Amino acid sequence: MSEHDFLTPKTPKTPRAPKTLVKCAVVGASGYIGGELARLLLGHPNVELVAVTGRESAGKMLGDVHPNLAGVPLKLRDLTDIGPAEVVFLSLPNGETMKVLADNPTAFSNAPTVIDTSADFRLHNQAEYTRFYRTEHPCFELAAQFTYGQPELFAGQICESRTIAAPGCFATATILALYPLVAAGLAEHIVVNAVTGSSGSGAKVKEKTHHPFRADSFYAYESLKHRHIPEIRQALKTKTGREVEFIFQPHSGPFVRGIFVTAAASLNRSVSGAELHQIYADAYEKSHFVRMVKGSPNIKYVQGTNFCDIGVEADGQSAVVMAAIDNLIKGGAGQAVQCFNLIHGFPETAGLNAFSLNP
């Protein structure tokens, strides 16, 4: 095995026959997405969660790190101690997975399937990675081994892959909002405004995620240079063959969970609201986790779920598309589990049947 063959599939690239239980591990389980992965996998009918790992939290019980999981008899291990896991979910901060693999290419080689929720292997263009992430990638050649894990667009490729790079949260909502419009060849100019809750900044306290700062704040950041821009562009071009140009402006909102995207587009022909709605309904007809709603979606009704709610409006040659997701579930842990289900031949909804609370 060469130093860069650690991700070579150990089985043929065909969907596996479903088995009763799959042994899974979560690497980086102390973060928000890692904690949600553990929670979802503990409730999955076809999963045995055999290991959770962390760097600073090693030695602690999972419930000490995530109190909502109190009573779970799992202790966090050292970062790469995954035991007999058949599937490894990597939930390290951006930039950490690539460092681990650059230092130890065989760190997770015992697991036939690797699903990474970080941004380290999503992009195919190294120059774009360096530009938008403002750092050099120590093992970018490995990116070619990863399949982009957006199930609504790339289910066929995901089923045949054993190494998945799950999309980012802003990217997920924006790609799902724009795909039918781009695929139909209707959009000429697109402006995307997107708002995220504070959990999108991760579990570690930072100046602008501290509650007294965040509670009553609403502000924009990273104008024209957000790291999800090339990811969105890449996914849409891969799926539709069309080059997509758009302005993307992210904002921070005074709530904990959720992403809300509003995409305004000028169109190259007149389209009615009913026609646009039908275009989207047809595009997502077989996508269980995309729900078309009347009027505006609401992050309240997707929180804690793997759903993306989409609403559309059109008037002549102008259109507005709105999408709402839970950033930690559909934009993170849930989407990773959705990919796991596709790879292993389980129902796509397995372990992901939750609806949001109301009120």
Residue, then its C-alpha position, 0 to 999 in steps of 0.5 A: m500500500s502506498e502512502h496515498d492509497f489508504l482510501t482505496p476501496k476494499t470491496p468492489k464499487t457496487p452497493r452492498a447488500p443490506k446487513t443487520l448492523v454496521k459497526c460505526a465510529v465518530v471521530g471528533a465526537s465532541g463538536y456539535i456535528g459530531g454529537e449529532l452524528a452520535r445521537l442519530l447513529l444511536g437511534h439508527p436501526n442498522v448501526e452499532l456505534v462502537a467508538v467515539t473519539g476526540r482530542e481534548s475530550a478523550g477519556k470522558m464519557l459521551g454524556d459528559v461532553h453532550p449532556n443530552l446523551a447522558g447514560v450512553p455507555l461510551k467513553l471518548r477514545d484517542l483521536t484515531d482509536i476507532g476499534p473495529a469500525e466498518v464506517v468512520f464518520l469524520s467530524l473534525p474542524n476544517g483543516e484538521t482531517m487533512k493534517v491527520l491524514a498527511d501525518n498518518p495516511t493509514a489512520f482510518s485504513n481499517a474502515p472500508t467506508v469513510i464519510d467526512t463532514s469537514a471541507d477538506f476534500r470537497l473541492h476539486n481545484q487546489a487553487e480555489y481551495t487555497r484561495f478561499y480557505r487561505t491555507e495550503h492543503p498538505c495532501f490535496e491529491l486525496a481529494a480525487q478519491f472523494t465523492y461529493g455527498q449531496p444525495e439529491l444530486f449525486a445519489g448514484q455516485i454516492c452508492e458506488s463510493r466508499t469515501i464521501a465528502a459531505p457538503g457544507c451547510f450554506a452549500t447544501a441549502t444554496i445548491l438545493a435552492l438553485y439546482p432546478l433553476v440552473a438545470a432549466g437554463l432560466a437564470e441570468h443573474i442570481v443574488v443569494n442572501a443566506v443567514t446562519g444560526s450561531s451553532g454554525s460557528g462550532a462548539k468552541v467559544k469565539e468572540k462573535t459566538h458569545h451569547p451577549f454578542r450574538a443574541d440581538s445581532f444580525y450582521a453580514y460577513e465574508s462578502l464575496k469570498h465565503r468558502h462555500i462559493p466554489e463548492i456551490r459552483q462546482a456542484l451545480k456545474t458537475k450536475t448540470g454542465r452549466e457555469v453558474e455565476f452568482i453573488f453570495q452574501p452570508h449573514s449571522g442571525p440571532f438564533v441557534r440552529g438553522i440556515f435560511v437562503t433567499a435567492a433572487a434571480s432575473l430570468n431569460r423568459s417570463v415564468s409564472g409562479a405555478e410554472l416555477h413551482q412545477i419545475y421544482a416539484d418535478a426536479y425533487e419528485k423522488s427526493h424524500f427530504v426536499r419539501m415544497v411549501k407554499g409561501s416562505p419556509n421557516i427554519k422552525y419547521v426544519q430544526g432537528t430534521n433532515f428536511c430542506d423546505i423550499g418555497v418559490e415565487a415568480d413574476g414575469q422575468s423575476a424569481v425568488v427561491m427560499a430554502a430552510i434547513d437545520n445546519l447541523i442535520k441536513g447541513g451536516a450529520g443528517q446528510a452524512v447518515q443519508c449518504f451512509n444509508l445509500i452506500h449500504g442499501f438501507p432506506e434513505t430515511a433510516g435513522l432520519n425519520a424525525f419531524s420538528l417540534n411544534p410549537 
